[in-house]
Amino acid sequence: MDTRAIVLLFPGQGSQYARMAAGLYGHEPEFTAAMDKAFAAFGPDGRALRTDWLAASPAVPVDHVTRSQPLLFAVGHALGRMLLRRGVEPAALLGHSVGEMAAAVLAGVFTLEDAAALLLDRVHRLAAAPPGGMLAVAATAAALEPFVTGEVVVAAVNAPRQTILAGPEGPLAEVARALAEAGLTCRPVPSLTAFHSPSLTAATAGAVERFAATAVAAPRIGLYSGYRAGPLTAELAADPAYWAGHPVEPVRFWPALDAVLRRHTGAVCVEAGPGQGLSTIARQHPAVRGGTSRVVPLLPARAGAPEADREALAAAFAALGAYVPGLSGALLR
């Protein structure tokens, strides 16, 4: 049995799509139970979230902050909980944006109930923010400096040549036109909110007090910060300003991933969330390109039939069976 370290990756805003992972609901027992617990943790909002998640035509679009953020959190948490209950013992957890909240619950920093309450408080605040968006650009952050303004900023560094910009609708549209004129490839990120930009500063006012009133614990599993690009220490976990600042601060996913893979040589990176965006990024890392580490996504690359979710998970279990005893033989109902 190969004893490689397993690293769980949790995607964030932009990876969501309608009915993400819904094909597992009612078929994979651990996932189903964890989703039900997450919806229960969201209190009165949980029923509407569950209804829209399972609907072919949800009442509130999945890209709206009140749907994308809690559902990404719930799906990531449920997939991670499913793996833990099936015997996976991750050496490290790394989340992108809201994915870090899911990772934090699995690491024991927050209880599920507290994290759900904090997240609902966050999205209700952000729902009142000015309309904005995000833009993925195939360029380095340094190359984009001439296009960055006071309103449009670098929101995330996902890979050496994959940078996310964010800002209010009008200024972001102007930057998009300038990028196109300069011959740079860019595409909108599915988001109606300018995450990780100063335009959300006013909307997050008061969040520090909510986090300060919430009990936290030191991570019981190696948890990496996608904002500080290093291990999330007990001291940082206890800092309410750190968590409250997530919607405004830029994500440094690539440096964080590099820190993880330097620490855990020969790791298996498992993407626990919708799509395969983080898997695509991880495959660009020298450790994966060189064959030292590998990547295993749990879900399909894009939305599809419910059966596609189950087939992708079965394939992932088969791949992970080389590192987790008995996992490859765990069949879905």
N, C-alpha and C positions, 0 to 999 in steps of 0.2 A: 504494500500500500504506500503510495507517494504521500509524504507528509508536508506538502506545501502549505504556506500560510494562505489563508483565504481573506480577501479584502472585499467588503461589501460597499458598493457605490450606489448612492441614492440621488436620482436626478431631481431637478427643480423646474422652475417656470420655463415654459417653452416645449417641454416634453409631453405635456398633457394632450389627450385627444378623447373624443366621445367614447364612452364605455371602455376605457382603458382597464385592462385586466378583468373585465366583467365576465369573461368566458370561464374564469376560474371559480366564480362565486356559485356556491351550491354544488361544486364538483370537487374542489380541494378543501377538505375539512378544516385544516389549520388556518388556511387563508380566509375562509368564510367566517370562522369564529373570530378571527382578529379584526376583520372588517366590521362585523357586527359590534364588537367592543368599541371600535373607533367611532362608529356612528352614535353609539350610546353615550360616549364621552363628549360628543358635540352637543348633547342635550337636545332642546327643542329644534335646533337647526339640523340635527342629524337625520331626521326623517326626510326633509326636503333634499338634503345632500344625497341620500341613498336613492331617492326617486329619480333625481336628475342624472345620477351616475348610471343607472340602469336603463334610462330612457333613450330611445333612438333619436328623439327630438326633445331635448331637455327644455324646461321652462326658462332656465337661466343658462346662457351659453357657457361651455366649459372653459373658455378663455377668460371669463370674468373673474376678477380676483376672489370673489366670494365662493367660487366653485373650484378654480384651478388650484389654489393654495391648499385648502383643506383636503381635497381629493388626492392630490399628489402626496400629501403627508400621510393620509390613511392608507393608500395603496403601498407606498414605500414601507410604512410600518408593518402592514399585514404581510408583505412578502418577506421582510426581514424576520418577523416573528415566526412565520412558517418554516424558514430555514433553520432557525434556532431550535424549534421543536422537533425537527427532523434530524437533529444531531450535528448540524453545522456549527463549528466553534470558530467564529471569525477572529483573526488576529488584529484587524483594524477595520474601522468604519469611516467613510468619508462621504459627506453629502454636499450637493450643489444647491446653494440657496435654501429653499424650504426643505430640501432633502436633509439638511443638517439637523433640523428639528426632529425628523423621523429617526435619524441616527442617534440623537441625544436621548430619546426615550429608550431605544434598545440598549444603550450604554448605561442606563439607569440615572442619568442626570435629572430628568423630569419624569414624573409619573405620566401615564397616558392622559389621565383626566386633566392634569395641570397644563400639559402641552396643548391639548385641544382648546382649553379655555384661553390660553395665551394667543394661540393662533387665530381664534375667532375674534378676539379683541383687535389683533393686528389687521385682519382683513376688513373688519368693519371700519377701522380708521382709514385704511387705504382706499376703500370704496369711495370716500369723499375727496380723494386727491384729484387734481386736474387730469384730464385725459392725456395719456402718453403712450409710449411704445418702446420697443427694443429692436435693434438691428444687428444681425450677424454679418461680420465683414471678414473676408478672407485676406487678412493683413495683420501685421504685428501691431501691438499697441503703440510702439514708437512711430510707425509709419502713419498712424492716424492722428498724431498730435496736431497737424495743421487743420484738421477738421473738427477737433474738439472745441467746444465753446463753453461759456459759463453755464449753459443749460443742458447741452448734450455732452455726456461724459462717457468714459470707459466704464462700463458696468461689470464686465467680467473678462478675464483672460482665461479662455478655455484650453487653448493650445498655442504653440508658437505663432501660428498664422490663422488663428481663429479668435477674433475679438468681438465682444458684444458692446454696442453703444446703446445708451438709453437717454430719453429726454421727453419733454412735452411734444405733443403731436406736430405742431407747426414747425418749430425749430428742427425736430428730427427729420421731417419731410425735406427741409432745405438741405440738411446734411446728406440725406440719401441722394438728392439730385447732384450735389457736388461730388459725391463719391462715384456716381455713375459717369459723370463728365470726366473724372480722372481715370476712368477705366478700371475701377476697383469693383470686384464682385461682392454684392451684398444682398441680403434677403431679410424680410421682416421675421421677427421671432413672435410666435403666437402669444401675445400679451396685450391687454388693454391698459396696462399700467407701466410706468417708467421705473421698473424695479432697479435698485442699486444706483440711484441718482439723487442729487440734492433736491429735486422737485418733490420728493416725498418727505422732506424734513418736517414740514409743518404738520403733515398728516400723522406722523409718528410721535408727536408731542404727547407726553404722558405715559408712553409705553414703559419707560424706565421704572416708574413707580409700580406698574403691574408686575414686572419681572422681580423687582425688589421684594415684593410681598409674597413671592412664590418660593417654596422650599426647593433647594437643589442639592445634588450629591456629586461627589467626584465620579468620573467615568469608571465603570467596572470593566469595560472593554476599551481597547485603544481607540480613542476618538480623535480624528484630525479636524482641525479648523480649516474650512475652505476660505476663510477671510484672512487668517494669519499665516496660512501655509505651513503649519506645523502642528504638533500634538496639542490637543485642547487640555490644558492642565486643570487641576482642581481649582486653582486661583482664577483662571479665566472662566471656568464654568460657573463660578460664584459671582461673576461680575454682571450685574443687570444691564449695564450700559452696553456690554458686548452683544447680548442677545437683542436688545431693543434697537441697536443700530443696524441689524442685518438688512432691512429694506433699503437703507441708504448707502451702506458701504459696498465697495466693489468686491466681487468674488474673484479669488485667485486660485481657481481650480487646478490649473496646470502645475504651478509650483507646489500645491498641496499634494497632488498625485505623485509628483516627482519625489517629494519627501517620503511618502508612504512606500514607494517602490524601491527607494534607496535603503530604507530601513528593513523592508521585508523582501529579500532577494528571492526570486523564483516564485512570486505570488500568483494566485489565481484571483483575478478581479471579476467579481460577480455583480452585474448591474441589476439592482432590485428596484425596478420601476418601469414605467411605460417607455416604449421605444428602445432604441439602442444608441442614443446620442453619446452617452458617456463611454459606451463600449467602443464607438468609433474614435473618440478622443484617446482612450487608453491604448488602442492599437497603434497610435502614432508614437507612443513612448518607446525609447530605445530598448528598454527591457523586454517589451513585448515584440517589437520588430526583430530583435535578435534571438527570440525564441526562449529566453530565460523565464519570462512570465507569460501568462495567457489570459484570455478574456472569455467569460461565459455570461451572456445576457439571459435573463429569465423569461423575457417576453418578446414578441415579434418586433421587427423594426418599425412597423407602421400598423395603423388600425386595420382590422380585418374581421373575418367571421369568428364567432366564439370558439370554434374548434381550434383556430390558430393559436389562441392563448394556451390551450391545453397541450397542443403539439409542441409548442416552443418550450413549455415548462418540462415536459417529458424529456425533450432533447437535452435540456440543461441538467436535469437530474442524472441522465445517463453520463454526461460529461463530468459532472461533479462526483460521480460514483467512484472515480479513480482516486479521490482524495478523502471522501467521507464514507466509511464502511456502511453498507446497506442502503445507501441513498438511491443508487441506480435501480434497486428493486422495489422502491416505494411507488406503487401504481396509484393513479388517480381513480376516484370513484366514477 
